[in-house]
Amino acid sequence: MNLKNLMMWGLIVVLVLGLFQMFQNPKKTMVFEKTPFSEFLKNIEDGRVVQVEIKGNDIEGILSDGTAFSTYAPNDPNLVEKLTSKGVSITASPIEDKMPSFLGILLSWFPMLLLIGVWIFFMRQMQGGKGGAMGFGKSKAKLLSEAKGKVTFNDVAGIDEAKEEVEEIIEFLKDPQKFRKLGGRIPKGALLVGPPGTGKTLLARAIAGESNVPFFTISGSDFVEMFVGVGASRVRDMMEQGKKNAPCIIFIDEIDAVGRSRGAGLGGGNDEREQTLNQLLVEMDGFDTNEGVIIIAATNRPDVLDPALLRPGRFDRQVVVSNPDIVGREAILKVHIKKINIGPDVKLRTIARGTPGFSGADLANLCNESALLAARKNKRIVTMSDVEEAKDKVMMGAERRSMIMTEDDKKLTAYHEGGHAVVAMNEKASDPIHKATIIPRGRALGVVWTLPERDKYSHTREYLEANISKAMGGRVAEEMIFGHDKVTSGASSDIEMATKLAKDMVTKYGMSKDLGPLSYGANEDEVFLGRQITRQEHMSEHTAKKVDTEVKKIVDEGYQRAKKILTEKLDDLHKLAKALLVYETLSGEEIKNLILHNIDPKRTEDNDDKEESSALGSLGLKPKPAL
């Protein structure tokens, strides 16, 4: 009950009480003039009093000229005799018959009216309403109606196979006879599975925009609250809403919040989340059929979902929404670039080729960042240079030019990154170098960035070994140039990456000759799923030692390969380090021309002479002569 309703009810009560007062005490319409008692006695003596009404000590009467009066009389036993002797008409009434005033009635009834109003308010709250006082068992599913900002299938790109799967569901809802005449039945549910940012929720919004049926949306976390049984109650209420609006679509985002595998209790118990999941399982495919209600769910953790939830009859189809390939990335860029004022030099194919592994959300962020960078520079259009700068920012982190580095730090960073680059160029299986920089970015003091020429879905042993030796190139360069005692902690992330790759080669990929093609992966199951306690370890203590030995062997081999390459290509290392000190950032093409063809980088704007002098001077070189 809102404030408007309360005011209306209050007005009705006031009017009823006013009418009651008016009809019950019509004499109150006469105006009585207050008269002193002494004057009242004088009027009796003069014979001016015609009639009186005595109510205890209150006297009301009418004079001979028609004037009404009232007075208060003390206890006078001779008063009646005086009135009778003068022939005055006397009426007596008890005090109890005195009707209370309107204000008196209101004050006396106010507590009762207040209690009645509060009772009505809470009863209405308990009866319905999702946000009511007792409405926590009601479903929080919202009926989506996007009048503005409507998303259609035209706004979804790069996931054509997933679109085809859900388009079939929409077509079934629009024309069910097309499928039923061949014996097909409507799917119970579809599960959208894929990494974060691939467009699962966007695809669901497109389904809502394309379908002409009611579309309910709810999050998986909305089922779980502090009260016991609330989740199951909300599932029941949600399905009831669906049945009333059938045919309809119910979208549950992040279903892993409620659909995790059962058995975490380890010995039973009455787990609230399990109750909710059990109710969802029954509602989706139980004794009670929900014809015309399609449930679409999205998750990026299909590994933790309960097997009973994934079987056909509940989720009839699992739609994989993966990261897009180069064609998909170009299509996604075309969608997002429409909102940006771009220049003629922006090549979407080039951007798509340079962003392998990017999801749809990453590409949307890239387009937005390029627009923000162009706006920061007061440009009217977004150029290719803005896009490239935004790509570097997204992939490698923002530049930290304010970070003060000494000449020794710059020199060490240049040789470290130069070591990575030289090894990468001389490893046949390594990805081509895209860019190298000694400008601090993100959490790194420098970056050598390699990009694959095409999308890769599996990796060879040769490729993994090349990556390990490339990671070791920085540490090897530090040792060769500055000595064993001058090695820094800057290679920690490289060592971590190389160790992880080597461990995966031994334990997951079966690339160890001694241990063979077996899986030695550690028990990485979630503790709350109740599996870690009951499952045995994958390897014995003796095998774990052999794994450690093999991992060290692979990393040492990568280290020796990097050392061999840098020993043979020491001149290239010096050359590249000098160039990095002068120019700070080099593209892959510039590095290739410098090392293979001895062509110096050409820049429209060189650094200041002072900076060049200091950088080159640290290497014992002379700066360029002034023109």
N, C-alpha and C positions, 0 to 999 in steps of 0.2 A: 504494500500500500504506500503510495507516494504522498507527498505533501498536499498536492491538489485534492486528492480524495479525502484526506483528513479535514481540510478546510471546508469542503462541501458538506461532510457529515456534521461538523460543528455548527455550520449555519442552519442545517435542518433542525438540530436539537434546540437551538436558540429560538427559532420560529415556533416550534411546537410548544415550548414552555411559555412563550409570549401569548399565544392563542389560548392556552390553558388558563393563564392568569386573567386574561380579558373576559372570558366567558364565565369563569367561576366567581368573579367579584365585580359585577357591573356597576355597583355604587361608587366605585373608585373613580368613575368618570366625573362625579360631582366634586367641586372644589370647596373644601371647608376652610373657613377663615379662623385662624388661631385667636382665641379670646381669653383674656385673663379671667381667673375664677371670680374675682371681686366684681368685674363688669357683668359676668354671668349672673351673679346674685342680684345685682341691680336691675338687670333685665327681667328677672323673675318678679321682683317687687313691682316693676312698672307694667307687668302683664304683657311684655313683648314676646315672650317665649311661647311658641305654639306647640311644638313637639320635641321630645328628646329621646335618644337611645343610649342606655347606660350599659357599658361593657367594662365591668369592674370599676376602676377609677377613671376611665376614659368616658367622656360624655360628648356625644355629637347631637346636634339639633338644628331646628329651623326657626328663625324669628318671624314675626308677623309680616315684615316686609319681604319675606322670601329669602333672606340671607342665611346661608348655611354657616354654622360655626362649630368649633370643637374646643374642648377645654379639658383640663385635668383636675378632678375633684378630690380633696382629701377625704378621710373617713368622717363624713358628716351624717350622723343618724337622722337628723331632722330635714335632710335635703328632700327626701321623697314627700314628706308632709307638706313642705313649702310648695313643691311642684303641684301636688294634688289640690292644695287649697286655691291655686291660681288657675285650675282647670287645664293644666298642661297634659298632653297625651304622652304617656310614658311607655317605652319599650325597653325591655331588659334582655340581654343575651349573654351567654357565658363567654369567658375569656378564650376558651378552646376553639370557639367558632371563628376566631379572628384569622382571616386568611393571610398567609405570609406574603411578603412582597416578592417581586420578581427576583431581586438580588438575593433574598434569603433562600428562595427555592434553588437558585443557581449554586449558591455556596454549599447548601446541604447536599445537593446531588453531584457536586463536582468530583469527589473521590470515587464514587461509584462509576460515573461516566469515564473517568480516567482509566480505571481498571478494565472496563468494558472495551475501551479503545485499544489499550495495550494487548488485551487478549485477542481482539480481531486482527491486529497487526501481526502477531506471532503466528496465528493460525494461517493467515494468508501466506506468510513466509514459508511455513512448513509444507503447505500444499504444493508448491511448485516453485519454479524459478531456480535457475542454475546457481545464482548467487545468493540464494536465500539462506536463512539461519540454519535450516535443517536440510538444505539442498545439496549437501556434499556428496550424496550418492547419485546425483544426476550427471549425465554425460556432459563433458565440456566441448563436444564436437560442434564446430561452427559451420553453418550453412554458407558456403562461399558463393558470393555473387559479385563478380568483378565488373562493375559498370565501366570504370576507368582503369587503365593500366592492365587491360585484359591481355593475357598471354595465349598465343595460338601455336600450332605446330610450325608456322612460318618463322617463329622466334627461336625455335629449337633446331640446332644444326650440329653436325659432327657425330650424331648417334643414330644413324639411319635405321639400323637393325632394331634398336630398342623402340624407335618411333613406329616401325611397322607392327611390332608386337602389340603395342597399346592402341594403335589405330584400329586394329582388328576388334578390340574390346568396344571401342566407341561405335564402330560400324554394327556390331552385334546389338548394342543398345538401341541404335537408330532403326535397324531393320532386322529383327530377330528371325523372321520367317525365312530369310535367305539361308540361314544356317540350320534352322530346325527342320526344314523340308528334307535335308540330307541326314538328319539324325543327330546333328550337333547340339550340344547344350551350352549354356552360358558358363564361362569360367567363374569359379568361386572367388579366386583372388590372383593377384600378380605381385611378385616380390621384385622390387628394383634393387639390384646389388651392384656396388661399384665403389671405387675409392672416393674420398671426399672431393667435392668440387666438380664432379663430372656432369652434373645437371639432373640429378634424380628428382629433387624437389621442383625444379623448373619444368621437368617433363610432366610431373603431376599437375602443376598449374596449367600447363598446356592442355592436358586432358580435361580439366575443369572448364577451360575456355572453349574447347571444341565440342564438348558434350552438351546436349540439350536436356540433360537430366540433373536432378539435385546432386550437389557435390559437397560432402561433409569432410572437413579436415580436422585432425586432432594429432597431438604429439604423444609419443609413447610415455613420456614422463607425466602426462596429465592423468594417467590411471592410478598412479601411486601417490598416497598421502599418508598422514599419520594415523588415520582411523582404520581399524581392521574391517575388511570386507568392502571398503570403498571402491577399490579397483574393479572387483567382480561386479558390483552394483552398477558402476559406470559402463562396463562392457555391455551388460544387459540393457541398460537404458539407451546406449548408442545403437544397438541392433534394433531395439523397438522403434527408434526414430527412423532407422533405415527402412524397416518394414512398412511404416506409414507412408514413406515417400518413394517406395519401390516403383519402377526400377531406379536405382541411385548408385552412386560411387562413394565409398568411405575411404579416405586416405589417412593412413597412420604413418607419420614421419618418425624416424629413429625408433623402429619397433624393437630394437635390441634392448631398449630400456625396460621392456616388460616381457620380452620373449626369450630371455636367456635360458639356457639349458637348466632343467630341474635337477635336483639332487645336491644342492649346495648345503642343505641342512645336515648332511651326514648323520643319519639316524632318525630322520623324521622331523616332526615339528609342524607347525602351522604357519608356513611362510606366506606372508601377504602377497609377495610377487608371484609365487606359485599359484595361489588362488586365482589371481587375475589371469594368468596364462591358461590355467585349466578352464576358466569360464570362456576365454577367447577361443580355445580349441573346440569346446562344445558348441558355441554359437556359430562357428564357421562350418562345422560339419558334425552335427549331432543328430538326435532324434527329430528335433524341430528344424524343419527346412527353412532357409531364408532365401526364397526364390526372388531373384531380381536385385539382390544386394551384392555388389562386387566390392571386395576389399583390396585396395592397392597399398602396399607398404614399401618403405624405403629403409635401407640400412647399409652401412659400410663395414659391418662386422657380422657377415653371415656365418663365420666359424663358431660363434657363441650361441647361435639360435638353437632352440630345442628341435630335435629331429621330427617330432610329431607335428610341428608347425610347418615344416617344409614339405610334407608329403602331398601328392596330388589329392585333390578333394578339398584341401584348405588353400594352399597356394599352388594352383594348377601349373603355373609357369613362373620360372625365374628369369627375369630379364636382366642381362648383364650390361651395365652402363660403364664401359671402360674409358680409359684416356684416349682421346682421338689420335688418329694418324695424321700425316701431313695434309691429306685432302680434307679431313674433318677439321683440322686446325684452321685451314684457309676458309672453310665455310663458316666456322664460328667467328673468325675475325671479320668476315663480311657482315655478319649480324651486328656485332658490337661497334664496328667502325662507322655504321650509318649515323650514329648519334654524335659523331665527331667531325669537325670541319678539317679534312685532310688535304694535303697538297698533292700535286700530280706525281711527285717522286716516290710516294709511299707504295711499295710493292708488297702486297699481301703474301704472295708466294714465297718471297725471300724471308719474311718474318716467320711464316709457318715452318720453313725449312730450318730456321735458327732457333726454334723453340721445341725441341723434342722432349716428350714427357710432360708437357704442360697440359693441365686440365682446362676445362671450360672456364672455371673461376679464375685460374691464373691468367688466361688470355684476356678475360674481361678486365682484370686488374691492370694488365699491361696497357690496354687501350686507355684506361682511365689515367694511369700514371703519365703516359705520353701527353695527354691533353693537359694535365696539371703542370707538367714541365714547360710546355709551350706557353701556357698562360702566365707562368712565373717569369718567362722571358719577354712578355708583352707581344707575343706573336699573334697574327690573325689566323694562321693555319698551322696544322701539325705536320711537320716535315719528317723525312726518314731519319734524320739525325736525332730528332726528339724520341722517336720510337726506339732507336738503337740505345740511346742513353737510358730510357725507361727499362729496356730489357736488361741492360747491365745492372741497373739498380735492383730490379726484381730478383735476378739470378744470383748476383754476387753481393748485394747489399749496397747501401748508400755510401758515397765517398766521404771519408773523414779527413778532408784537407786541413782542418784546423789542428790535427794531431802533429805535435812538434817532434820530428825525428832528427837525430844527429846525422852527420855525414857517414859515420861508421855504420849506423843502423841502416841507412839507405843503401850503402854499398853491400852490406851483408844480405839485405832483402833482395837486391838486384841479382846477386850471384845465386841465391837460393831459388828464386823464380826462374832464373836463367837455366839452372840445372834441370828443373822440371821440364822446361821447354825443349832443351837440347835432347834429352832422353826421349821425350814424346816424338820428336821429329825423326829420330833414328830407330824407333820401334815400329816395324811395319804394321803390326796389328793395332796400334794405338789410334785413337780418333784424331782427326786433324785439329791443330791449334786454332782457336777462334780469337783469343785475345790474351795478352799478358800485361800485367800492371804491377807497379810497386806502390801505388797509391793505396793507403789502408781502406779497406771496404768491409763493412760489417764487423766481424770479429777477427778478420785476417789482416795481416800487415801487407800482404800482396797476394795476387791470384794469377794462376795460369789456367785458363778456361779452355777445355777441349769440347767440341761438339761432334756428334756422329753425323756422317753424311746422309744417313737414312735412319728410319725407325728400326730399332733392334728389339727383338722379342726373346732372344736367347744369346748367350755369350759363349765363345769358344775358350778352350784352355789357353790358347795363344793370346787372346784378348785380355784375359784376367791376369796372366803373367806380365803382359806389357803394362797394365795399369799399376801393378805392384812395383815394377822397376821404375815407372814414372814417378810414383809417390816417394821412392827412395832417392830420386835424383836430387832433391833439395838438400837433404842431409849429406849426401856424398859430396856435392859442390862445396858446402861449408867446410867439410873436413879437408878437401883438396886445396882450397884457396887460403883458408885461415888457420888450419891446423886442428889437431884433435882437441886441444884445450880450449879452443874458441868456439866450439860447437854450442849452439843455443837451443832453447826450448821451442823454437818456432816450428819444428818438425813434428810436434806432438800429434796434431790432427792427421798428418800424413802417415805416421806410424800406426795410429789407430785404424785408419782406413785399410792400410796394407795388411794388418793383422786380421781384421775382420774378413777381408777377401780370402786370405789364405786359409782361415778356419772354415769358411763356407766351402771352399774347394775340397777340403779334407772330409768334413762331416756331413755336408749336404749334397755336393755334386759328385762325390765318388771319384775325384781326380787324383787320388794318391795311389801309387803303385803298391806300396807296402800294405795299406789298409783295405784296398780294393773298393769296389762299388757298393758300399754299405752306408746306411744312414747312421751317423753317430751324434745326431743332434741332441741337445740337452732338453730336458723336460720343461717346456715353456708354456704348459697349459696354465690357465688362470686358476689361482688358488680358490676363488669363490665358487668355481664350478665343481669343486669337490673331487678333482681328478688327481691332483698332485700327491695327495697322501696315499692313494690306493695304487698308483702306477709305479713300476720299477724304473730304475735308472737305465739308460740306454747302453751304457758301457761300464766295464769294470775299471778298477784303478790302474791295472796294467795297460789297458787299452787307452785310457786317458793320457798316460805318459807317452804312449806312441803317437797319439794325436798331437800333443804339444811338440814332440820332436819333429813331426812332419810339417807342422805349421811354421816352426822356426826354420826348417830346411828350405821351404818355399820362399819365405821372406829373405833369407840369406842369399838365395840364388838371385832374387830380384835385385838385391843390394849389389851383388858382384857384377850383374849385367849393367846396372847403372854406372858403376865405377869404371867398367871397361869402356863404355861408350864415352863418358866424360874424359877419360884419359886420352882416348884417341881424338876426341873433338874439343880439346882444351882451348884451341884458338877460337872456335865458334862460341864457346862459353864466355870468354873474355869480350869478344865482339858484341854479343847480345847483352851482357851486363852493362857495358859502356853505353849502348843505345838506350837501355832502360833507364839509366841514370840521367841521360840527357832528355829523353822524351817522356819518361814515366809510364806511358801506355803505348803498346804496340799491337797492331792487329796481326792476325795469322798470316795475311799476305805480306805484310811488312817484314815479319820475322823470316819467312821463307825467302824473300828477295835478299835480305841481309845476309843470311847464312849461305844460301846456294849460289847467289849471283853477286854478292858483295855490293848490293845497291842500298845506299842509305835511305832511310825514310824521308819522304818529302812532306812538309807541313806548310800550310798557308800562314800559320802564326807560330813561330818558334818561341821558345822560352826566353826570358830576359837574359841578357849577357851575364848578369851577376850569378844567376842560377846555373847557367852552363859552366861558368868558370869554376864555381865551387864543386859541381858534380864531376867535371872532367879532371879537375885538379886533384881530387882524391885518388884518381887512377894514374896520376903522373902525366896527364895529357894537357895540351894547350888548347885554349878555347879558339873558336873560329875568329879569324881577323875581321874587324869591323869594316863594313863597306863604306 
